[in-house]
Amino acid sequence: MEGTLSDHPGMFAAGQPRLLRAINERTILELIRRTGTTSRAQIARESGLSKPTVSLALGGLIEAGLVHEVGRATGGKGPSAVLYELNPAAGWVVGIDVGRHWVRAAAADITGAIVARRDERARARSSATLIGQIAEIAREVAGDAGIPFEPDELAAKLQLVLSLAESERDRLRQRAMDRVRANYSWDAVTDAYEELLRKLVG
C-alpha cells in the first residue's frame, strides 16, 4: 500500500523549502528581467517578499550566474543600495534564417542584445551543401560571440531533421519547445529568440 502525503509529512516538509526558494528565485528573476537594473529594496516592494527572502533568492541567482551586481545607486538619502541586473552572459540564443538567396545568422545574449551577426549568399546546390553552410555560419557566429559550439553535431542533426516527414518535424519542434519550457523558468530565452528573428528578417 503506497499511502498518501499525509502518511509521510516529513517528506513533504523537506521538499517545501526548496520549492519555495525556487518559486521566489523565479519571481525575482522575472521581475529583474522586466524592470532592468534594480535594488534589493525595490525588488522587495515590487514582489511583496521580505528583504531577507529577497537576499536569499538573489544569492542563489548570483551563484547560478543568472544575475550580477552592477554598482550602487547614487543620489538618494542614506547608504547607497547595491544594484542588480540580468547577467548577459548567462545564456545565448543563435538564430538562423535560411532564404532562397541568403543565409543569415546572429547570436543574442539573454537580454536580447545581438552580439554577433553574419550574412552570406546561399549555396544551395544540394542539401548537403546547404547543411554544411548552415553549420559553418553558426560556428562562425558562435565563435564571434565567444560561445562554445560543435558544428559537426549541428550538421548531423540538420541532416536528420531534413530526412523527417513534415508531421515528424512538427512533433520534434513541439518536443523542443516543451523541453525549453520545462528547463527554463523565465521567458527571457523565448523573448530573445523572437527579437533575434525579427531583427534578422526585418
LINFENPE-V688942 format. One record per backbone hydrogen bond with DSSP energy under -1.0 kcal/mol. CO is the residue of the C=O (numbers start at 1). NH is the residue of the N-H. If there is no record, write none. Layout:
co:CO nh:NH
co:CO nh:NH
This chain:
co:4 nh:7
co:5 nh:8
co:8 nh:12
co:9 nh:13
co:10 nh:14
co:11 nh:15
co:12 nh:16
co:15 nh:19
co:16 nh:20
co:17 nh:21
co:18 nh:22
co:19 nh:23
co:20 nh:24
co:21 nh:25
co:22 nh:26
co:23 nh:27
co:24 nh:28
co:25 nh:29
co:26 nh:30
co:27 nh:31
co:28 nh:32
co:29 nh:33
co:30 nh:34
co:31 nh:35
co:32 nh:36
co:38 nh:84
co:39 nh:43
co:40 nh:44
co:41 nh:45
co:42 nh:46
co:43 nh:47
co:44 nh:48
co:50 nh:54
co:51 nh:55
co:52 nh:56
co:53 nh:57
co:54 nh:58
co:55 nh:59
co:56 nh:60
co:57 nh:61
co:58 nh:62
co:59 nh:63
co:60 nh:64
co:61 nh:66
co:61 nh:67
co:62 nh:65
co:66 nh:87
co:68 nh:85
co:71 nh:83
co:81 nh:73
co:83 nh:70
co:84 nh:38
co:85 nh:68
co:87 nh:90
co:88 nh:110
co:93 nh:108
co:95 nh:106
co:97 nh:104
co:101 nh:122
co:102 nh:99
co:103 nh:120
co:104 nh:97
co:105 nh:118
co:106 nh:95
co:107 nh:115
co:107 nh:116
co:108 nh:93
co:109 nh:112
co:113 nh:109
co:116 nh:107
co:118 nh:105
co:120 nh:103
co:126 nh:130
co:127 nh:131
co:128 nh:132
co:129 nh:133
co:130 nh:134
co:131 nh:135
co:132 nh:136
co:133 nh:137
co:134 nh:138
co:135 nh:139
co:136 nh:140
co:137 nh:141
co:138 nh:142
co:139 nh:143
co:140 nh:144
co:141 nh:145
co:142 nh:147
co:150 nh:154
co:151 nh:155
co:152 nh:156
co:153 nh:157
co:154 nh:158
co:155 nh:159
co:156 nh:160
co:157 nh:161
co:158 nh:162
co:159 nh:163
co:161 nh:164
co:165 nh:169
co:166 nh:170
co:167 nh:171
co:168 nh:172
co:169 nh:173
co:170 nh:174
co:171 nh:175
co:172 nh:176
co:173 nh:177
co:174 nh:178
co:175 nh:179
co:176 nh:180
co:177 nh:181
co:178 nh:182
co:179 nh:183
co:180 nh:184
co:187 nh:191
co:188 nh:192
co:189 nh:193
co:190 nh:194
co:191 nh:195
co:192 nh:196
co:193 nh:197
co:194 nh:198
co:195 nh:199
co:196 nh:200
co:197 nh:201
co:198 nh:202
